[in-house]
Amino acid sequence: MAQTNLRIDGKRLWDTLMGFAEIGATAKGGVRRLTLTDVDKRGRDRFRAECEALGLTVRVDAIGNMFARRPGRDPSRAPVLFGSHLDSQPSGGKFDGALGVLAGLEVMRSLNDLDVVTEAPLELINWTDEEGSRFGHSLMGSGVWAGVFGLEKAYGLTDSEGVSVASALDGIGYRGPEPASPFKADAYFELHIEQGPILEREARQIGIVTGAQAQVWYDAVTIGQDSHAGTTPPSTRKDALVCAARIIDLVDRMMRVRGEDGRGTVGQLLVSPTSRNVVPGEVRFSVEFRHPSDAEVDVLDSEFPPAAQAIADACGVQLKLTTLFKIPAQPFDAGCVDLVRQGAARLGYTTREIVSGAGHDAVYVARHIPTAMIFTPCKDGLSHNEAESIEPEEAEAGCQVLFEAVVARANRGL
């Protein structure tokens, strides 16, 4: 039994997506479901209730990752995992992350409706804090689970109001008893919107994701001297914002010389003291580079810090540059990727092989478990935005391919 002729319920999936989008809904049609807030708790509670209504057993680990298990015919076999995340950006869209979790829920519902028992058990996952928008560390739940960084480090991270991850977990009741560490599993599949324009531009229904880009992220601080805007001449200014602006331009130039594969972004900028008649004395900002090639990210990581330091020296400003993390390019498992490819072909969907430009929980999971991802198009490639949009038939197609791949993997060897 390689694959099935069985079908998920596309309308039910869409209704579920729209229902979850009401949790943290914004006036502009998006969602604000920041991790480990009361709104996130509402989403988690509903997810748990929906899973338990299907007869799934839900467990929660020490970093708040949620695992909903459906038994298989052979309990000795390692489970097939699939999922994504329910947390959002501060002004996020309805589908980023939620599509993967709720499509997984639809897979479970359809298996129940169709009275299908897979050979291997299945587990649907809601990973904690994929976005990193509240505590400043993306892929937190999967990163702790995969051993990329320690649980105590994650517990100690704080938000802008000084609330720690540990206290936030306790505050919503989702610091679970299970260890946040890898367990024996057969495979992991993650469905996600592309968050880019390629599939829509090429009119392809399914992206077969072969891996994810390498990344390096920094925190930067330029420290000059606050001074009066009207009385400080150019020769004595130590303008932290001018210095930061020139470094930001450097990031853009280093990206563009690498053509369409280059990525370089400054997405956060905090200027102090933020008075219109004071020369800024301190600026804190984020810097990140991404590229499909490890070698290119290595070059960026070697060239950017000294080039930024040279700009700071020329401005007479101090630069503090801290590397947050560096992630190598992560290829996905050829066998799992081929199941996605076979499923899409069987269903007659148009496809394109693609490398993920964004980081996903799958990138860390792939360090321990054979992994693949499925992309659906999103309108204008727009994501991390309240206007993020996909069509019902796109959600259905992605979910159906997920169903095919998961069932095929769980029944392999038959």
C-alpha positions in Angstrom: 0.0 0.0 0.0 2.2 2.8 -1.3 -0.5 5.5 -1.4 -4.2 5.8 -1.1 -7.3 6.8 -3.1 -8.7 8.3 0.1 -9.5 12.0 0.3 -9.5 14.6 3.1 -12.4 17.0 3.5 -11.3 20.3 2.0 -14.3 22.3 3.2 -13.9 21.1 6.8 -10.2 22.0 6.7 -11.0 25.6 5.5 -13.7 26.0 8.1 -11.1 24.9 10.8 -8.6 27.4 9.5 -11.1 30.2 9.6 -12.3 29.2 13.0 -8.7 29.2 14.5 -8.1 32.6 12.8 -10.7 34.0 15.1 -8.3 33.4 18.0 -6.3 36.5 18.1 -8.0 38.0 15.1 -6.9 41.5 14.1 -8.9 44.3 12.5 -7.0 44.0 9.3 -7.8 40.3 8.9 -4.7 38.8 10.3 -3.9 37.2 13.7 -1.9 38.2 16.7 -1.2 35.0 18.6 2.1 35.7 20.3 3.7 32.6 21.9 2.8 31.7 25.5 0.3 34.5 25.9 -3.3 34.0 27.0 -4.3 34.1 23.3 -1.8 31.3 22.5 -3.3 29.4 25.4 -6.7 29.7 23.8 -5.3 28.3 20.6 -3.5 25.5 22.4 -6.6 24.6 24.5 -8.8 24.4 21.4 -6.1 22.3 19.6 -5.9 19.9 22.6 -9.7 19.6 22.8 -10.0 18.9 19.0 -7.3 16.2 19.3 -8.9 14.6 22.3 -12.3 14.6 20.7 -10.7 12.4 18.0 -9.4 10.0 20.6 -5.8 11.2 20.3 -3.6 11.2 23.4 -2.0 14.6 23.9 1.2 15.1 25.9 3.2 18.3 26.5 7.0 18.5 27.0 9.0 20.8 29.2 9.2 23.6 26.6 5.5 23.4 25.8 5.7 21.4 22.6 2.4 19.5 22.1 2.2 15.9 20.7 -1.1 14.3 19.8 -0.7 10.5 19.2 -2.9 8.2 17.1 -2.2 4.5 17.7 -1.0 2.3 14.8 -1.7 -1.3 14.2 1.9 -2.1 15.3 2.7 -0.3 18.5 6.3 -1.4 18.3 6.9 0.8 15.2 8.3 4.3 15.6 5.7 7.0 14.9 5.4 9.2 11.8 5.4 12.8 13.0 3.9 15.8 11.2 2.9 19.4 12.3 4.0 23.0 12.5 3.2 25.9 14.9 0.2 27.9 16.0 2.0 31.0 17.3 2.2 34.1 15.1 4.0 37.3 14.4 2.7 40.4 16.1 0.8 41.3 13.0 0.8 37.9 11.3 -1.5 36.0 8.9 -4.0 33.2 9.2 -1.9 30.5 7.6 1.8 30.8 8.6 2.3 27.7 10.8 -1.4 27.2 11.4 -1.9 25.5 8.0 0.6 22.7 8.9 -1.0 22.0 12.3 -4.6 22.2 11.2 -4.0 20.3 8.0 -2.5 17.7 10.3 -5.7 17.8 12.4 -7.7 17.2 9.2 -5.5 14.2 8.3 -6.4 12.7 11.7 -10.1 13.5 11.3 -10.1 11.9 7.8 -8.4 8.8 8.9 -11.0 8.4 11.6 -13.9 9.1 9.2 -12.5 6.5 6.7 -11.8 4.0 9.5 -8.1 3.7 8.4 -5.6 2.3 10.9 -2.0 2.9 9.8 0.7 0.4 10.6 2.8 2.9 12.5 1.5 5.3 15.0 1.0 8.9 14.0 1.9 12.1 16.0 0.7 15.6 15.2 2.9 18.3 16.7 2.3 22.0 17.7 5.9 23.4 18.2 6.3 26.2 20.8 7.5 29.6 19.6 8.6 29.0 16.0 8.3 32.7 15.3 10.6 34.1 18.0 8.8 37.4 17.9 8.2 37.6 21.7 11.4 36.3 23.2 13.8 36.9 20.4 14.7 33.4 19.6 12.9 31.7 16.7 12.5 27.9 16.5 12.6 27.8 20.2 10.5 24.6 20.9 12.0 22.5 18.1 15.5 23.9 18.9 15.3 22.8 22.5 13.8 19.5 21.5 16.6 18.9 18.9 19.3 19.9 21.4 20.4 22.9 19.4 20.3 25.0 22.6 19.6 24.1 26.2 16.3 24.1 28.1 17.6 26.4 30.8 18.8 28.9 28.3 15.4 29.0 26.8 13.7 29.3 30.2 15.9 32.3 30.9 14.9 34.3 27.8 12.7 37.3 28.5 10.3 39.5 26.6 10.3 43.3 26.4 8.4 43.4 29.7 10.9 41.2 31.5 8.7 38.1 31.5 10.7 34.9 31.2 9.9 31.9 29.1 9.7 29.7 32.2 7.2 32.0 33.9 5.2 32.4 30.7 4.9 28.6 30.3 3.7 28.3 33.9 1.3 31.3 33.5 -0.6 29.5 30.8 -0.2 26.0 32.2 1.9 24.6 29.4 5.2 23.6 31.0 4.7 19.9 30.5 6.2 16.9 32.3 7.7 15.2 29.3 11.4 15.7 28.5 12.0 18.2 25.7 14.4 15.9 23.8 14.4 13.7 20.7 12.6 10.3 20.8 12.6 7.5 18.3 10.5 8.5 15.3 10.4 7.2 11.7 9.9 10.5 9.8 8.6 14.1 10.0 6.5 16.0 7.5 5.7 19.7 7.6 3.2 21.5 5.4 3.6 25.3 5.1 2.8 28.2 2.9 5.8 29.1 0.7 6.1 32.7 2.2 7.6 33.6 -1.2 6.4 34.3 -4.8 7.9 31.4 -6.7 5.1 28.9 -6.8 2.4 31.5 -7.6 4.6 33.2 -10.2 5.2 29.8 -12.0 1.6 28.6 -11.4 2.6 25.5 -9.5 0.3 23.9 -7.0 2.8 22.2 -4.7 6.4 22.9 -3.7 8.5 19.9 -3.1 11.0 21.2 -0.6 14.4 19.6 -0.9 16.1 21.5 2.0 16.5 24.9 3.7 19.0 27.8 3.4 22.0 28.4 5.6 21.6 31.4 7.9 23.6 33.6 10.2 21.9 36.1 12.6 23.5 38.9 14.6 22.5 41.4 17.3 24.2 44.8 16.7 24.6 47.8 18.9 26.2 51.1 17.8 27.1 53.4 20.7 27.9 57.0 20.2 27.1 60.0 22.3 23.7 61.8 22.8 24.1 65.5 22.1 22.1 68.5 21.2 21.0 68.5 17.5 21.3 72.3 17.2 24.6 72.9 18.9 26.7 69.8 17.9 28.8 70.5 14.8 29.6 67.6 12.3 33.3 67.4 13.5 32.2 66.4 17.1 29.2 64.3 16.4 29.2 60.6 17.3 25.9 59.7 15.7 25.0 56.1 16.4 22.1 56.2 13.9 24.2 57.4 11.0 26.6 54.6 11.8 23.8 52.1 11.9 22.3 53.4 8.7 25.7 52.9 6.9 25.9 49.3 8.2 22.4 48.6 7.1 23.4 49.8 3.6 26.3 47.4 3.8 24.0 44.5 4.6 21.9 45.4 1.5 24.9 45.7 -0.7 26.4 42.4 0.4 23.0 40.8 -0.3 22.6 42.2 -3.8 26.1 41.2 -5.1 24.9 37.6 -4.6 22.0 38.0 -7.1 18.6 36.5 -6.6 19.9 33.9 -4.1 21.2 36.5 -1.8 19.3 37.5 1.4 20.3 40.2 3.9 17.9 41.9 6.2 17.7 44.4 9.1 14.2 43.9 10.5 14.5 45.6 14.0 15.8 49.0 14.8 15.6 50.6 18.3 16.9 54.2 18.4 17.8 55.9 21.7 16.8 58.4 23.1 14.3 58.9 20.2 14.0 62.7 20.5 13.9 64.8 17.4 16.4 67.3 18.6 19.0 64.9 20.1 21.7 63.2 18.1 21.1 59.5 18.8 23.6 58.0 21.2 22.6 54.3 20.8 21.0 52.1 18.2 20.2 48.4 18.6 19.3 46.5 15.5 19.1 43.0 14.0 21.1 41.7 11.1 20.7 38.4 9.2 22.0 36.8 6.1 20.7 33.7 4.3 21.9 31.7 1.2 21.4 28.2 -0.1 25.2 27.7 0.0 27.0 27.1 3.3 30.1 28.5 1.6 28.4 31.8 0.8 27.2 32.2 4.3 30.7 31.4 5.6 32.0 34.2 3.4 29.3 36.6 4.6 30.1 35.7 8.2 33.8 36.3 7.7 33.4 39.6 5.7 30.5 41.4 7.4 31.9 41.9 10.9 35.2 43.6 9.9 33.4 45.7 7.2 30.9 46.8 9.8 33.6 47.6 12.3 35.4 49.7 9.7 32.3 51.8 9.2 32.0 52.2 13.0 35.6 53.3 13.3 35.1 55.9 10.5 32.1 57.2 12.4 33.9 57.4 15.7 31.3 55.1 17.2 31.6 51.8 19.1 30.1 48.7 17.6 29.1 45.6 19.6 28.2 42.7 17.3 27.0 39.4 18.7 26.3 36.3 16.7 23.0 34.8 17.7 23.3 31.7 15.7 24.6 30.2 12.5 22.6 27.4 10.8 24.1 25.3 8.0 22.0 24.5 4.9 19.8 21.5 5.8 19.1 19.0 3.1 15.9 17.0 3.6 15.7 13.2 3.5 15.6 11.9 -0.1 13.1 9.1 0.7 10.7 11.5 2.5 11.0 14.1 -0.3 10.2 11.3 -2.8 7.0 10.4 -1.0 5.9 14.1 -1.3 6.9 13.9 -5.0 5.0 10.7 -5.6 1.9 11.9 -3.7 1.7 15.1 -5.7 2.2 13.2 -9.0 -0.5 10.7 -8.1 -2.9 13.5 -7.4 -2.0 15.2 -10.7 -0.8 18.5 -9.1 1.7 20.7 -10.8 5.0 20.8 -8.8 8.3 22.5 -8.4 11.3 21.5 -6.4 12.3 24.4 -4.1 14.7 25.3 -1.3 13.1 26.9 1.7 14.1 30.5 2.1 12.6 30.7 5.6 13.6 28.8 8.7 11.1 26.1 9.9 10.9 23.7 12.7 11.6 21.0 10.1 15.2 22.3 9.8 16.0 21.3 13.4 13.9 18.1 13.4 15.9 17.0 10.3 19.0 16.8 12.4 17.5 13.7 14.1 14.7 12.3 12.0 14.2 11.8 8.2 12.2 14.9 7.2 10.5 16.6 4.3 8.4 19.7 3.7 5.5 20.6 1.4 4.8 24.1 0.3 1.6 25.7 -1.0 1.5 29.0 -2.8 0.5 32.2 -1.1 -0.8 35.3 -2.8 2.0 37.7 -3.9 4.4 35.7 -1.8 3.3 37.7 1.2 3.7 36.4 4.7 4.4 37.8 8.2 1.7 40.2 7.2 -2.0 40.5 8.1 -2.8 40.4 4.3 -1.3 36.9 4.0 -3.7 34.8 1.8 -4.1 31.5 0.2 -7.1 29.9 -1.6 -9.2 27.0 -0.2 -8.2 24.7 -3.0 -4.5 25.4 -2.3 -4.9 24.5 1.3 -6.8 21.3 0.3 -4.1 20.3 -2.2 -1.3 20.7 0.4 -3.3 18.8 3.0 -4.0 16.0 0.5 -0.3 15.6 -0.4 0.5 15.6 3.4 -2.1 12.8 3.8 -0.6 10.8 1.0 3.0 11.1 2.3 2.1 10.4 6.0 0.0 7.3 5.2 2.6 6.0 2.7 5.4 6.4 5.2 3.3 4.9 8.1 2.4 1.8 5.9 5.8 1.3 4.3 6.9 -2.2 3.9 3.4 -3.6 3.3 
